[in-house]
């Protein structure tokens, strides 16, 4: 009996020791995550749509040589070279660089960006009757516009709806270099007279203002995506030229038109962007 008791006691002690070895190790509490911070420098890329207000062309006809129906011919030539040109519209893309400073739920910053645009082209055909000896003219007007570059320098003021979502307003300085060309070609229908052509072109560097707003969302501590809409105004650009038509028998200039083309450099930009913050948010 004594032997049995000693064996049972030894077995019980060994089982207790083995069970103690299988007890789960204590779990150490995880360190809390650092709060999301927007302060710091960032850089990124953007792409979007640009659309500008319509422009216009104004033609003023004049008589070179007195001929039957010259007054009507000059008036009509002026009329066919007058019309509206569609504003630039197309794709815009570029880069941006900026700095944010966070104060509680407010974020203050400054951003500069630089873009280039796709080429916008418009073709307009016209046919105007002549009253009298010469019946009518057919013609075409082709307008081409493009920004070599368009940039802004803007302040930003935003509010953090959540730690990851920033709503902001923005505004400041806008500048750009735009190339514009308008080509008129007028054909005399009744007679085999060479087409008259006028080429108006210009390139201008203008400065103005920009206002807008948008939202930015932090994907993680380094990357964020944004969407914004901007309205800008760089003023108006103009170019001028003249077009002349030969007489009925193609002997010498008959009538002409002085043409002035005006294009607005104001419109809207709607775009999305991707930013990388140097350091963590």
Secondary structure, DSSP 4 states (H G I P E B T S, - for coil): -HHHHHHHHHHHHHHHHHHHHTSPPPPPPPPPPPPP---EEEEEEEEEEEEE--EEEEEEEEESS--TTHHHHHHHHHHHT-EEEPPPEEEEEEEEEEEEEEETTEEEEEEEEEEEE--EEEEEEEEEEPSSSS-EEEEEEEEEEEEEEEEEEEEEEEEESSSSEEEEEEEEEEEEEEEEEEEEEEEESSS--PPEEEEEEEEEEEEEEEEEEEEEEESSSSEEEEEEEEEEEEEEEEEEEEEEEE-TTSSSEEEEEEEEEEEEEEEEEEEEEEEEESS--
